[in-house]
Amino acid sequence: MLSASLRTAIIGGRKARFSATGMLKPEVQRAMHAKLVDLVEADRFAPVMDRTYPLAELVEAHRYMETGRKRGNVVVV
């Protein structure tokens, strides 16, 4: 996966992001989850929502993400 990320960044000009918390040891996952819960309870976790699209506009949502102008999460509901 790392080599694919590097290749994408060098050749395509875009970076691929990959996260696989499911591959972490259970104790590491529990610690991460506890930290996230602490942040939410302390009102210190504020995900940035850029845009929300209905499922019928999935293609438009994908196009918007590819523009490079998004500044937060794009949600499809």
Jmol script that loads the backbone (N, CA, C; Angstrom):
load data "model"
ATOM      1  N   MET A   1       0.828  -1.190   0.000  1.00  0.00           N
ATOM      2  CA  MET A   1       0.000   0.000   0.000  1.00  0.00           C
ATOM      3  C   MET A   1       0.867   1.246   0.000  1.00  0.00           C
ATOM      4  N   LEU A   2       1.958   1.234   0.751  1.00  0.00           N
ATOM      5  CA  LEU A   2       2.840   2.396   0.788  1.00  0.00           C
ATOM      6  C   LEU A   2       3.404   2.683  -0.594  1.00  0.00           C
ATOM      7  N   SER A   3       3.827   1.632  -1.295  1.00  0.00           N
ATOM      8  CA  SER A   3       4.385   1.864  -2.629  1.00  0.00           C
ATOM      9  C   SER A   3       3.326   2.427  -3.567  1.00  0.00           C
ATOM     10  N   ALA A   4       2.078   1.992  -3.430  1.00  0.00           N
ATOM     11  CA  ALA A   4       1.001   2.540  -4.262  1.00  0.00           C
ATOM     12  C   ALA A   4       0.778   4.007  -3.937  1.00  0.00           C
ATOM     13  N   SER A   5       0.854   4.365  -2.658  1.00  0.00           N
ATOM     14  CA  SER A   5       0.703   5.765  -2.252  1.00  0.00           C
ATOM     15  C   SER A   5       1.799   6.620  -2.855  1.00  0.00           C
ATOM     16  N   LEU A   6       3.025   6.140  -2.760  1.00  0.00           N
ATOM     17  CA  LEU A   6       4.152   6.900  -3.291  1.00  0.00           C
ATOM     18  C   LEU A   6       4.058   7.035  -4.803  1.00  0.00           C
ATOM     19  N   ARG A   7       3.716   5.946  -5.462  1.00  0.00           N
ATOM     20  CA  ARG A   7       3.595   5.963  -6.913  1.00  0.00           C
ATOM     21  C   ARG A   7       2.499   6.942  -7.339  1.00  0.00           C
ATOM     22  N   THR A   8       1.376   6.936  -6.648  1.00  0.00           N
ATOM     23  CA  THR A   8       0.284   7.857  -6.963  1.00  0.00           C
ATOM     24  C   THR A   8       0.729   9.292  -6.769  1.00  0.00           C
ATOM     25  N   ALA A   9       1.428   9.570  -5.670  1.00  0.00           N
ATOM     26  CA  ALA A   9       1.867  10.938  -5.375  1.00  0.00           C
ATOM     27  C   ALA A   9       2.879  11.426  -6.406  1.00  0.00           C
ATOM     28  N   ILE A  10       3.766  10.543  -6.842  1.00  0.00           N
ATOM     29  CA  ILE A  10       4.822  10.949  -7.770  1.00  0.00           C
ATOM     30  C   ILE A  10       4.299  11.056  -9.198  1.00  0.00           C
ATOM     31  N   ILE A  11       3.578  10.048  -9.645  1.00  0.00           N
ATOM     32  CA  ILE A  11       3.126  10.012 -11.031  1.00  0.00           C
ATOM     33  C   ILE A  11       1.837  10.806 -11.228  1.00  0.00           C
ATOM     34  N   GLY A  12       0.869  10.585 -10.358  1.00  0.00           N
ATOM     35  CA  GLY A  12      -0.443  11.194 -10.554  1.00  0.00           C
ATOM     36  C   GLY A  12      -0.607  12.551  -9.913  1.00  0.00           C
ATOM     37  N   GLY A  13       0.299  12.920  -9.033  1.00  0.00           N
ATOM     38  CA  GLY A  13       0.177  14.206  -8.378  1.00  0.00           C
ATOM     39  C   GLY A  13      -0.797  14.215  -7.216  1.00  0.00           C
ATOM     40  N   ARG A  14      -1.436  13.111  -6.939  1.00  0.00           N
ATOM     41  CA  ARG A  14      -2.366  13.007  -5.821  1.00  0.00           C
ATOM     42  C   ARG A  14      -1.835  11.988  -4.834  1.00  0.00           C
ATOM     43  N   LYS A  15      -2.179  12.196  -3.587  1.00  0.00           N
ATOM     44  CA  LYS A  15      -1.783  11.233  -2.570  1.00  0.00           C
ATOM     45  C   LYS A  15      -2.960  10.327  -2.259  1.00  0.00           C
ATOM     46  N   ALA A  16      -2.681   9.062  -2.111  1.00  0.00           N
ATOM     47  CA  ALA A  16      -3.708   8.124  -1.677  1.00  0.00           C
ATOM     48  C   ALA A  16      -3.598   7.986  -0.169  1.00  0.00           C
ATOM     49  N   ARG A  17      -4.707   8.069   0.502  1.00  0.00           N
ATOM     50  CA  ARG A  17      -4.694   7.919   1.955  1.00  0.00           C
ATOM     51  C   ARG A  17      -5.306   6.581   2.310  1.00  0.00           C
ATOM     52  N   PHE A  18      -4.661   5.904   3.225  1.00  0.00           N
ATOM     53  CA  PHE A  18      -5.120   4.581   3.620  1.00  0.00           C
ATOM     54  C   PHE A  18      -5.013   4.468   5.123  1.00  0.00           C
ATOM     55  N   SER A  19      -6.054   3.983   5.734  1.00  0.00           N
ATOM     56  CA  SER A  19      -6.046   3.769   7.174  1.00  0.00           C
ATOM     57  C   SER A  19      -6.721   2.442   7.452  1.00  0.00           C
ATOM     58  N   ALA A  20      -6.077   1.622   8.229  1.00  0.00           N
ATOM     59  CA  ALA A  20      -6.637   0.311   8.542  1.00  0.00           C
ATOM     60  C   ALA A  20      -6.518   0.050  10.036  1.00  0.00           C
ATOM     61  N   THR A  21      -7.375   0.684  10.812  1.00  0.00           N
ATOM     62  CA  THR A  21      -7.307   0.482  12.258  1.00  0.00           C
ATOM     63  C   THR A  21      -7.655  -0.945  12.636  1.00  0.00           C
ATOM     64  N   GLY A  22      -8.377  -1.645  11.779  1.00  0.00           N
ATOM     65  CA  GLY A  22      -8.733  -3.031  12.059  1.00  0.00           C
ATOM     66  C   GLY A  22      -7.532  -3.953  12.100  1.00  0.00           C
ATOM     67  N   MET A  23      -6.404  -3.494  11.588  1.00  0.00           N
ATOM     68  CA  MET A  23      -5.204  -4.319  11.594  1.00  0.00           C
ATOM     69  C   MET A  23      -4.371  -4.092  12.857  1.00  0.00           C
ATOM     70  N   LEU A  24      -4.777  -3.136  13.682  1.00  0.00           N
ATOM     71  CA  LEU A  24      -4.042  -2.853  14.911  1.00  0.00           C
ATOM     72  C   LEU A  24      -4.417  -3.861  15.991  1.00  0.00           C
ATOM     73  N   LYS A  25      -3.542  -4.008  16.954  1.00  0.00           N
ATOM     74  CA  LYS A  25      -3.821  -4.907  18.072  1.00  0.00           C
ATOM     75  C   LYS A  25      -5.021  -4.378  18.849  1.00  0.00           C
ATOM     76  N   PRO A  26      -5.827  -5.272  19.427  1.00  0.00           N
ATOM     77  CA  PRO A  26      -7.025  -4.847  20.158  1.00  0.00           C
ATOM     78  C   PRO A  26      -6.750  -3.813  21.244  1.00  0.00           C
ATOM     79  N   GLU A  27      -5.641  -3.939  21.956  1.00  0.00           N
ATOM     80  CA  GLU A  27      -5.357  -2.974  23.026  1.00  0.00           C
ATOM     81  C   GLU A  27      -5.069  -1.582  22.460  1.00  0.00           C
ATOM     82  N   VAL A  28      -4.479  -1.526  21.267  1.00  0.00           N
ATOM     83  CA  VAL A  28      -4.227  -0.238  20.612  1.00  0.00           C
ATOM     84  C   VAL A  28      -5.555   0.363  20.148  1.00  0.00           C
ATOM     85  N   GLN A  29      -6.420  -0.478  19.581  1.00  0.00           N
ATOM     86  CA  GLN A  29      -7.736  -0.004  19.152  1.00  0.00           C
ATOM     87  C   GLN A  29      -8.541   0.529  20.335  1.00  0.00           C
ATOM     88  N   ARG A  30      -8.503  -0.182  21.469  1.00  0.00           N
ATOM     89  CA  ARG A  30      -9.239   0.264  22.657  1.00  0.00           C
ATOM     90  C   ARG A  30      -8.730   1.614  23.133  1.00  0.00           C
ATOM     91  N   ALA A  31      -7.416   1.801  23.128  1.00  0.00           N
ATOM     92  CA  ALA A  31      -6.833   3.073  23.565  1.00  0.00           C
ATOM     93  C   ALA A  31      -7.252   4.206  22.623  1.00  0.00           C
ATOM     94  N   MET A  32      -7.247   3.940  21.321  1.00  0.00           N
ATOM     95  CA  MET A  32      -7.669   4.953  20.352  1.00  0.00           C
ATOM     96  C   MET A  32      -9.143   5.303  20.547  1.00  0.00           C
ATOM     97  N   HIS A  33      -9.957   4.285  20.762  1.00  0.00           N
ATOM     98  CA  HIS A  33     -11.386   4.500  20.972  1.00  0.00           C
ATOM     99  C   HIS A  33     -11.620   5.312  22.240  1.00  0.00           C
ATOM    100  N   ALA A  34     -10.913   4.984  23.309  1.00  0.00           N
ATOM    101  CA  ALA A  34     -11.061   5.717  24.572  1.00  0.00           C
ATOM    102  C   ALA A  34     -10.677   7.183  24.393  1.00  0.00           C
ATOM    103  N   LYS A  35      -9.608   7.441  23.656  1.00  0.00           N
ATOM    104  CA  LYS A  35      -9.175   8.819  23.407  1.00  0.00           C
ATOM    105  C   LYS A  35     -10.238   9.577  22.609  1.00  0.00           C
ATOM    106  N   LEU A  36     -10.805   8.931  21.612  1.00  0.00           N
ATOM    107  CA  LEU A  36     -11.848   9.558  20.811  1.00  0.00           C
ATOM    108  C   LEU A  36     -13.077   9.871  21.664  1.00  0.00           C
ATOM    109  N   VAL A  37     -13.474   8.935  22.516  1.00  0.00           N
ATOM    110  CA  VAL A  37     -14.609   9.163  23.412  1.00  0.00           C
ATOM    111  C   VAL A  37     -14.324  10.349  24.327  1.00  0.00           C
ATOM    112  N   ASP A  38     -13.113  10.409  24.869  1.00  0.00           N
ATOM    113  CA  ASP A  38     -12.728  11.538  25.732  1.00  0.00           C
ATOM    114  C   ASP A  38     -12.848  12.867  24.988  1.00  0.00           C
ATOM    115  N   LEU A  39     -12.373  12.907  23.754  1.00  0.00           N
ATOM    116  CA  LEU A  39     -12.442  14.138  22.962  1.00  0.00           C
ATOM    117  C   LEU A  39     -13.888  14.553  22.686  1.00  0.00           C
ATOM    118  N   VAL A  40     -14.732  13.579  22.356  1.00  0.00           N
ATOM    119  CA  VAL A  40     -16.143  13.880  22.088  1.00  0.00           C
ATOM    120  C   VAL A  40     -16.813  14.403  23.349  1.00  0.00           C
ATOM    121  N   GLU A  41     -16.588  13.728  24.474  1.00  0.00           N
ATOM    122  CA  GLU A  41     -17.210  14.144  25.729  1.00  0.00           C
ATOM    123  C   GLU A  41     -16.740  15.524  26.171  1.00  0.00           C
ATOM    124  N   ALA A  42     -15.524  15.901  25.827  1.00  0.00           N
ATOM    125  CA  ALA A  42     -14.980  17.211  26.205  1.00  0.00           C
ATOM    126  C   ALA A  42     -15.285  18.282  25.150  1.00  0.00           C
ATOM    127  N   ASP A  43     -16.104  17.939  24.159  1.00  0.00           N
ATOM    128  CA  ASP A  43     -16.418  18.864  23.055  1.00  0.00           C
ATOM    129  C   ASP A  43     -15.163  19.373  22.356  1.00  0.00           C
ATOM    130  N   ARG A  44     -14.171  18.508  22.219  1.00  0.00           N
ATOM    131  CA  ARG A  44     -12.926  18.883  21.550  1.00  0.00           C
ATOM    132  C   ARG A  44     -12.758  18.157  20.218  1.00  0.00           C
ATOM    133  N   PHE A  45     -13.763  17.410  19.819  1.00  0.00           N
ATOM    134  CA  PHE A  45     -13.732  16.689  18.549  1.00  0.00           C
ATOM    135  C   PHE A  45     -14.749  17.345  17.628  1.00  0.00           C
ATOM    136  N   ALA A  46     -14.274  17.931  16.580  1.00  0.00           N
ATOM    137  CA  ALA A  46     -15.169  18.635  15.660  1.00  0.00           C
ATOM    138  C   ALA A  46     -14.833  18.263  14.222  1.00  0.00           C
ATOM    139  N   PRO A  47     -15.419  17.175  13.718  1.00  0.00           N
ATOM    140  CA  PRO A  47     -15.154  16.825  12.327  1.00  0.00           C
ATOM    141  C   PRO A  47     -15.657  17.930  11.403  1.00  0.00           C
ATOM    142  N   VAL A  48     -14.927  18.172  10.354  1.00  0.00           N
ATOM    143  CA  VAL A  48     -15.297  19.221   9.403  1.00  0.00           C
ATOM    144  C   VAL A  48     -16.128  18.589   8.290  1.00  0.00           C
ATOM    145  N   MET A  49     -17.356  19.045   8.180  1.00  0.00           N
ATOM    146  CA  MET A  49     -18.249  18.544   7.145  1.00  0.00           C
ATOM    147  C   MET A  49     -18.299  19.581   6.027  1.00  0.00           C
ATOM    148  N   ASP A  50     -17.828  19.208   4.863  1.00  0.00           N
ATOM    149  CA  ASP A  50     -17.820  20.124   3.726  1.00  0.00           C
ATOM    150  C   ASP A  50     -19.187  20.145   3.046  1.00  0.00           C
ATOM    151  N   ARG A  51     -19.623  18.985   2.581  1.00  0.00           N
ATOM    152  CA  ARG A  51     -20.898  18.905   1.863  1.00  0.00           C
ATOM    153  C   ARG A  51     -21.574  17.570   2.143  1.00  0.00           C
ATOM    154  N   THR A  52     -22.889  17.575   1.971  1.00  0.00           N
ATOM    155  CA  THR A  52     -23.690  16.358   2.095  1.00  0.00           C
ATOM    156  C   THR A  52     -24.479  16.180   0.806  1.00  0.00           C
ATOM    157  N   TYR A  53     -24.462  14.964   0.279  1.00  0.00           N
ATOM    158  CA  TYR A  53     -25.186  14.647  -0.949  1.00  0.00           C
ATOM    159  C   TYR A  53     -26.143  13.489  -0.689  1.00  0.00           C
ATOM    160  N   PRO A  54     -27.307  13.495  -1.332  1.00  0.00           N
ATOM    161  CA  PRO A  54     -28.163  12.308  -1.270  1.00  0.00           C
ATOM    162  C   PRO A  54     -27.548  11.212  -2.141  1.00  0.00           C
ATOM    163  N   LEU A  55     -27.899   9.978  -1.863  1.00  0.00           N
ATOM    164  CA  LEU A  55     -27.337   8.852  -2.611  1.00  0.00           C
ATOM    165  C   LEU A  55     -27.557   9.007  -4.115  1.00  0.00           C
ATOM    166  N   ALA A  56     -28.662   9.592  -4.492  1.00  0.00           N
ATOM    167  CA  ALA A  56     -28.953   9.780  -5.924  1.00  0.00           C
ATOM    168  C   ALA A  56     -27.928  10.679  -6.607  1.00  0.00           C
ATOM    169  N   GLU A  57     -27.167  11.459  -5.825  1.00  0.00           N
ATOM    170  CA  GLU A  57     -26.155  12.361  -6.390  1.00  0.00           C
ATOM    171  C   GLU A  57     -24.731  11.873  -6.109  1.00  0.00           C
ATOM    172  N   LEU A  58     -24.578  10.572  -5.987  1.00  0.00           N
ATOM    173  CA  LEU A  58     -23.269   9.987  -5.694  1.00  0.00           C
ATOM    174  C   LEU A  58     -22.220  10.379  -6.726  1.00  0.00           C
ATOM    175  N   VAL A  59     -22.584  10.383  -7.989  1.00  0.00           N
ATOM    176  CA  VAL A  59     -21.630  10.743  -9.048  1.00  0.00           C
ATOM    177  C   VAL A  59     -21.157  12.182  -8.858  1.00  0.00           C
ATOM    178  N   GLU A  60     -22.078  13.087  -8.542  1.00  0.00           N
ATOM    179  CA  GLU A  60     -21.717  14.487  -8.325  1.00  0.00           C
ATOM    180  C   GLU A  60     -20.801  14.629  -7.111  1.00  0.00           C
ATOM    181  N   ALA A  61     -21.085  13.857  -6.058  1.00  0.00           N
ATOM    182  CA  ALA A  61     -20.244  13.897  -4.860  1.00  0.00           C
ATOM    183  C   ALA A  61     -18.817  13.469  -5.201  1.00  0.00           C
ATOM    184  N   HIS A  62     -18.695  12.427  -5.988  1.00  0.00           N
ATOM    185  CA  HIS A  62     -17.377  11.936  -6.378  1.00  0.00           C
ATOM    186  C   HIS A  62     -16.655  12.971  -7.236  1.00  0.00           C
ATOM    187  N   ARG A  63     -17.370  13.580  -8.137  1.00  0.00           N
ATOM    188  CA  ARG A  63     -16.760  14.619  -8.981  1.00  0.00           C
ATOM    189  C   ARG A  63     -16.240  15.771  -8.127  1.00  0.00           C
ATOM    190  N   TYR A  64     -17.047  16.175  -7.144  1.00  0.00           N
ATOM    191  CA  TYR A  64     -16.625  17.269  -6.270  1.00  0.00           C
ATOM    192  C   TYR A  64     -15.350  16.890  -5.515  1.00  0.00           C
ATOM    193  N   MET A  65     -15.286  15.672  -5.022  1.00  0.00           N
ATOM    194  CA  MET A  65     -14.089  15.248  -4.290  1.00  0.00           C
ATOM    195  C   MET A  65     -12.860  15.266  -5.186  1.00  0.00           C
ATOM    196  N   GLU A  66     -13.029  14.948  -6.451  1.00  0.00           N
ATOM    197  CA  GLU A  66     -11.896  14.923  -7.378  1.00  0.00           C
ATOM    198  C   GLU A  66     -11.416  16.313  -7.782  1.00  0.00           C
ATOM    199  N   THR A  67     -12.187  17.355  -7.501  1.00  0.00           N
ATOM    200  CA  THR A  67     -11.780  18.709  -7.887  1.00  0.00           C
ATOM    201  C   THR A  67     -10.603  19.210  -7.067  1.00  0.00           C
ATOM    202  N   GLY A  68     -10.395  18.625  -5.895  1.00  0.00           N
ATOM    203  CA  GLY A  68      -9.324  19.086  -5.022  1.00  0.00           C
ATOM    204  C   GLY A  68      -9.717  20.308  -4.205  1.00  0.00           C
ATOM    205  N   ARG A  69     -10.980  20.705  -4.269  1.00  0.00           N
ATOM    206  CA  ARG A  69     -11.440  21.891  -3.539  1.00  0.00           C
ATOM    207  C   ARG A  69     -12.123  21.566  -2.221  1.00  0.00           C
ATOM    208  N   LYS A  70     -12.332  20.303  -1.925  1.00  0.00           N
ATOM    209  CA  LYS A  70     -13.032  19.971  -0.681  1.00  0.00           C
ATOM    210  C   LYS A  70     -12.148  20.297   0.517  1.00  0.00           C
ATOM    211  N   ARG A  71     -12.779  20.771   1.567  1.00  0.00           N
ATOM    212  CA  ARG A  71     -12.046  21.190   2.763  1.00  0.00           C
ATOM    213  C   ARG A  71     -12.495  20.445   4.009  1.00  0.00           C
ATOM    214  N   GLY A  72     -13.176  19.352   3.801  1.00  0.00           N
ATOM    215  CA  GLY A  72     -13.652  18.546   4.923  1.00  0.00           C
ATOM    216  C   GLY A  72     -14.231  17.253   4.383  1.00  0.00           C
ATOM    217  N   ASN A  73     -15.026  16.605   5.198  1.00  0.00           N
ATOM    218  CA  ASN A  73     -15.639  15.346   4.792  1.00  0.00           C
ATOM    219  C   ASN A  73     -16.799  15.589   3.842  1.00  0.00           C
ATOM    220  N   VAL A  74     -16.939  14.703   2.886  1.00  0.00           N
ATOM    221  CA  VAL A  74     -18.087  14.709   1.991  1.00  0.00           C
ATOM    222  C   VAL A  74     -18.910  13.488   2.375  1.00  0.00           C
ATOM    223  N   VAL A  75     -20.176  13.729   2.708  1.00  0.00           N
ATOM    224  CA  VAL A  75     -21.043  12.668   3.214  1.00  0.00           C
ATOM    225  C   VAL A  75     -22.123  12.360   2.195  1.00  0.00           C
ATOM    226  N   VAL A  76     -22.346  11.076   1.961  1.00  0.00           N
ATOM    227  CA  VAL A  76     -23.428  10.637   1.086  1.00  0.00           C
ATOM    228  C   VAL A  76     -24.422   9.885   1.964  1.00  0.00           C
ATOM    229  N   VAL A  77     -25.679  10.355   1.936  1.00  0.00           N
ATOM    230  CA  VAL A  77     -26.712   9.725   2.781  1.00  0.00           C
ATOM    231  C   VAL A  77     -27.822   9.148   1.945  1.00  0.00           C
TER     232      VAL A  77
END
end "model"
wireframe off; spacefill off
backbone 0.3
color backbone group
